[in-house]
Amino acid sequence: MKLDRIEIFCAVARNMSFTKAAEECNMAQSAISMQIRALEEELGFPLFERSTRKVSFTDAGQSFYVDCVKLLSGFDEALDRAVSTHKGKKMFLTIGIEGLMQTSYKAATIRRFIAEHPDIQIIPHQVERDKKYEELSNGEIDLVFDLPQYFVLNAKICKAGAIVNEHCLMVHREHPLADKKTVSKKELAEHITFWGGIPKVEDYVTKLYLNYFRESGIEPENVIYVPEQDVATFMVAANMGGNIVPISEKEQMNRDNFRFVELQEPLVFESAWLYSSKNQNPALPLFLKTAEEMAAEYTLSANSKPDSNQ
């Protein structure tokens, strides 16, 4: 399948017009039509519904367009990186970013890496929870910071720079639990808490949280599931409930608005940088070395008790 044919298809799709696509590509309209027909024959299905008045996608055409946009974007990035490498310019490292959790540790690790390797450019890439494994495996991202248990850790997915974080309850300063030094599971279950998980499905992260209560014979009835941590933070700021966060994150929050309450029964997760064992990016081992150094240092200071609400 020819790349220029894909580019022509995307031009038609962007404009929903063979005439405008011909102008954009500086080609005759008949040549555009011929290329689209050839592509449809190669694929074995139509991409567009054509009429005298308009052009519209078929279902398959719309799906194909979304993937083609990603393909062309990836090709452009790959070309830029190859040219830069050939000219002796910067290497690149693509890091998957999801939500706000562990911001302080992630940011500190990236800051140190940039200071140590100013010739390597960090490229942030927004990732979706259910696509991280795929994007790591196919090389779309080099790294992502997550719970190792969230993946099936095997020869394909490895971890580095792991930290163990104890968690606490984050609430608004006007929340009923804001002035308490500690909170029990029973008290916590009686109040609304926000959790970044999928209701009913009980993915690994959600199971960890629910089992925290269930092991004590408590079934939490006031958990509200939200798609991202930043959504939970917004809800807490509106004093609509509490959120369980790593103790290390309290340094990043506005102390005027939030209070952090110690959990009487500890809740501990391990987080780490995850990467594919097949990744050949020469910048990756350099980052992993920095991550391991940061983890050793950070673990000593990150898990102090949340007694600094002043």
N, C-alpha and C positions, 0 to 999 in steps of 0.2 A: 504494500500500500504506500503510495507516494505521499511524502509530507506536503508537497505543494497542493496536492488534491485536498488534503485535510484543511489547509489554510483557505482554499477557495470555499469549501463547505462552510467553514466558520464565518467567512465574509457574508455569504448568503444568509446564514442564520442570524448574524448580528443585525443585518438590514432588513431581513424578511422581504428581500427583493433581489431578483436576478439583475435588474437594471442597475441598482445602486451598488451591488457587489461588483459588477463589471467596471463601474467607474472607480471604485476603491482599488481594485486589482489592476486597473489599466489594461483591461482585456475586452474583447468583443463579447456581447451578451451570449452569442451563439457558442462561443468557446467555454463560457461559464456553464451553460446548460449541458454541453457535451461532457465536461469534467464531472458534473454532479451525476449525470446518467451513468458514467463509467464507474463512479464510486458506488452507486446503488447496485449496479450489476455485480461488482466485486463483493459487496456485503451480502447481497441476496435479499435485500428488503428496501422499500422506499424510505427516504428520509423526509420528504416534503409532500404535502398535499397541495396540488397546483390547481388554480382556477384562473379565469380571465381577470378576476379582480384582486386576488391576494394569494400569498404564499403562506403556508402554515406548517408546523411540524407534524409528523406522525409521532406516535408515542415513542417508537424506537429512535426516531430522529432526534427528539428532544433529549433522551437519555444519552445518545451518542455524542451530542453537542457538548453536554456537561463534561464528559470525559475527554473530549478533544481539546477543550479549553485548558484543562489540566495538563494534557500531554504537551501542547504547544508551549505553555508556560514553563513546564519542566525542561523542555528542549532548549528554550532561550536561556534559562538559568545554567544549564549544563554547558552550553556554548560559551557563556560569559565566564564561567569558572575555568574552562579549558583555555580560553584566550588569556585570561589573567595569569594562570599558571605558566603558560608558555612564555609570557612576557616577564616572568619572575615577580609577579605581583602577589597579592594576598591569597592565602588559602581560605577556605570557607568551612564553617561548621554550623549545621542546621539543628536548632534545639526546639523540640516540641514544647509549647506552652499551653497550659490548661488551667484556667481559674487563678485564684490568688493564694492557694495553700502553699505553705513552706516558702513563701516569697523571700523571707530574710535569708534563708540558707541558700536558695537558688541564686539570688542576686549577689550574695557575697562570693559564692563560688565563681560566678561568671565575671564579677569585677576583678578578682584576683587573676583569673585566666587571661583576661584582656591586658592586665598590667604586665603579666609575664610574657605574653605573646601578642604584642600589638600588631604583628604582621598577619594575624589570623582574624578574619571577619566572622562575627557571630550573626547568624540569620535566624530571627525568631519565626516560628511557624505555629499558627493556631491549630490545635489538634482537638478532635472530638473523642470522647471517652471510648467509644466502641470501635475506633479506627486506629488507635495507637499501635497495636501489635502489627497490623498490616503495614502502616507507614514506616515502622522500624524495620520490618522484614524486607520491604521493597526498596529501602534506601531513601525514601522521601524525606525522612528525618534521620539525623545521626544519633540523637539522644532524646530521652524524655525523663522527667523526674516523677516517680510514681511509687506505689506500693509494689514491691517485687511479687508478692503473693497474688496480685491482680492478674499476673501473667503466669503461664505455665513455664517456669524457668527450666530451660533445658540447654542443649548445646547451641540453640539458635539465639536465645535471649539471655544476656548476661547482666550482672549488676556491678556497680562500683560506687564508692563514696556513700555507703549506707549510714544512716543515722537512726537512732531510736528515740522517738519523741513521746514524752508523756503529755497527756492532754488535760485541758481545764475547761471550765464553762465560761464563755464570754456572754455578758448581758449588758443591757443599757444601764446607766447609772440609776435610773428610776425603777428598775425591775425589782420585784419582791425579794430576790435572792442576792441583790447587788452588794449588800453589806455583810453577808456571811463570809466567814473565813474558809469554810468547807461546805460541800453539799453531798448528801448521800444519794444513792441510786433511787431510793424511794422518793425523796424530795424532787429529784430531777425528773422522774417519770410523771410526777404530778403537774409539771409545767410544760408548756409548748417548747419543743426544741426543733431546730431546723437541721436537716441532714442532706448532704449532697449524694443522693443515691436514687435508685429506681424503685418506686413502690411495687409491692407484690413480687417483683423479680428476685429481690434479695441477692444482689451481686456480692462479691467477696467483701467489699468495704462495708456494705449495709449489714451483712451478716455479723461482721466484727462488732458493730455498734449494738445490734439487737441482742447478740449473745452476751454482751456486757451486762445487760439487764436479766436475761433469761437464766443465766447461771445462778442468779439469786432468787429465782422464782418470780420475777417481775416481768410482766408483759407491757412494754411501753405503748400507751394508747394515744399519746399526744405528739408523735413525731410527724413533722411535715417535711416531705421530700422536695428538694429544690434541685434544679439542674446543675448549678455551679456554686462554688463557695462565695463568690462576690454577691450572689443573690441572697444567700443566708446573711452575709454581713449587712446588707441593706435592711433586711427584715429586723435584725437586732438593733440597728440604728433607729428604727421606727418603734422600738420597744414592743415588738410583736412576739417575742420569744427569745430563747437563748440558742447558742451555737457551741458545739464542742470543737475546740481548736487546739493545735499544738501550743504548749506553753511558750515556745520560742517566738510565736507570732505576736505575743502581746507587745513586743517592742515596736511593732510596725503600726499599731492601732492608736487611734486618738484617745489618750487617757482621760480627756475631759468628758467624753461621752460613754466610754466602755469601762466595765469592771470585769475582773478575772477572778474566778472562784475555784479553789482547789477541789478536786474530786476526792472524796474520802477513800474510795476504792479505785486505785490507779487504772487508767485506760492507756495502753501503750501500743503504738504502731511503728513498724519499720518502714522507712522510705529510702529510695536510692535512685541513682542515675542508671537507666536501663538502655542497653544498646544491642545491636545485632552482632553476633560473632563473625558474620560474613562481611561486616563493614570494612572497607579498605581505605577509608578516608585517613590520610596521614596525620591530620590534625586531631583525630579521635584519641590516640594514646596519650597525647600531651594533655588533653582535657581530663582524661581519667586519672592521670597522675595528680593534677591539681585537685580533683574531686576527692581523692583518697586523703590527701594532706588536709584539706578543709574539714572532712568528716572527723578526722582524728582530733582536730582542734575544737571543732564546733560542738561535738558531743559533750565536752567538758563544761561548757558554759550555757548550752541551750536549754537544759532541763532544770533550771533553777525554779523553785516553787513560786507560784503567782502571788507573792506577798507585796508587790510593788504597785498597788492600786492608787497610791498617793499621787 
